[in-house]
């Protein structure tokens, strides 16, 4: 399952780190407690739209840019998950129970007649 709040937190943290800023600096500029921003970055808290707008303003990054990065991250995780599920499906189709040990429909069976 893709957790939106975890990916949002990662994008916000990456943006802050790219700017070389501390949580304390962003917290002061956004007027949001340092602990709360930390919990958002770690994916432990959901950010309201107002709070997210305040953090984006403090980072001087448009909300649309942050959401676009989160959307890209969600798409990548969904694709990875789909590939994992495909791999599991392929692996399980090759498994047969002992009672199914005989030929299956479509199998070519040679005869020594």
C-alpha positions in Angstrom: 0.0 0.0 0.0 1.3 3.4 -0.9 1.2 5.8 2.0 0.7 9.4 0.7 1.7 11.1 3.9 5.0 9.2 4.0 5.8 10.3 0.4 4.7 13.8 1.1 7.0 13.9 4.1 9.9 12.6 2.0 9.4 15.2 -0.7 9.2 18.0 1.9 12.4 16.8 3.7 14.2 16.5 0.4 13.2 20.0 -0.6 14.4 21.4 2.8 17.6 19.5 2.6 18.3 20.7 -1.0 18.0 24.2 0.4 20.4 23.4 3.2 17.8 24.5 5.8 17.1 23.1 9.2 13.8 22.0 10.7 14.1 25.0 13.1 14.5 27.5 10.2 11.5 26.1 8.3 9.5 25.8 11.5 10.1 29.5 12.3 9.3 30.7 8.8 6.2 28.6 8.5 5.1 29.3 12.1 4.5 25.7 12.8 6.1 23.8 15.7 9.3 22.0 14.9 8.0 18.8 16.3 4.9 18.9 14.1 7.0 19.5 10.9 9.3 16.7 12.0 6.3 14.3 12.3 5.0 15.4 8.9 8.5 14.7 7.3 8.6 11.3 8.9 5.1 10.5 7.6 3.6 10.2 11.1 1.1 13.1 10.8 -1.2 14.3 8.0 -0.7 17.9 6.9 -3.8 20.0 6.5 -4.0 22.1 3.3 -3.4 25.3 5.3 -0.3 23.8 7.0 1.1 22.5 3.8 0.6 25.9 2.1 2.5 27.5 5.1 5.4 25.0 4.8 5.6 25.5 1.0 5.6 29.3 1.5 8.4 28.9 4.1 10.3 26.7 1.6 9.5 29.2 -1.2 8.2 26.4 -3.4 4.8 26.3 -5.1 2.4 23.8 -3.6 1.8 22.5 -7.1 5.5 21.6 -7.4 5.5 19.6 -4.2 2.3 17.8 -5.1 3.7 17.0 -8.5 6.8 15.4 -6.9 4.5 13.5 -4.6 2.4 12.3 -7.5 5.5 11.1 -9.3 6.7 9.2 -6.2 3.2 7.6 -5.8 3.3 6.5 -9.5 6.7 5.0 -9.0 5.7 3.1 -5.9 2.5 1.8 -7.6 4.5 0.6 -10.6 7.0 -1.2 -8.3 4.1 -2.8 -6.4 2.4 -3.9 -9.6 5.7 -5.5 -10.8 6.0 -7.3 -7.4 2.5 -8.6 -7.7 3.1 -9.8 -11.3 6.2 -11.6 -10.2 4.2 -13.4 -7.4 1.5 -14.3 -9.9 4.0 -15.8 -12.3 5.7 -17.7 -9.5 2.4 -19.2 -8.3 1.2 -20.3 -11.7 4.2 -22.6 -12.0 3.3 -24.3 -8.7 1.2 -27.5 -8.9 -0.1 -29.6 -6.1 0.9 -33.3 -6.1 -2.7 -34.3 -7.1 -2.3 -32.2 -10.2 1.0 -34.0 -11.1 -0.5 -35.5 -14.3 -0.6 -33.8 -17.7 -2.6 -30.6 -18.0 -4.8 -29.5 -20.9 -2.5 -28.4 -23.7 0.5 -30.5 -22.5 2.1 -32.7 -25.2 2.3 -36.3 -24.0 4.7 -38.7 -25.8 3.6 -42.3 -26.2 6.0 -45.3 -26.7 3.5 -47.4 -28.7 
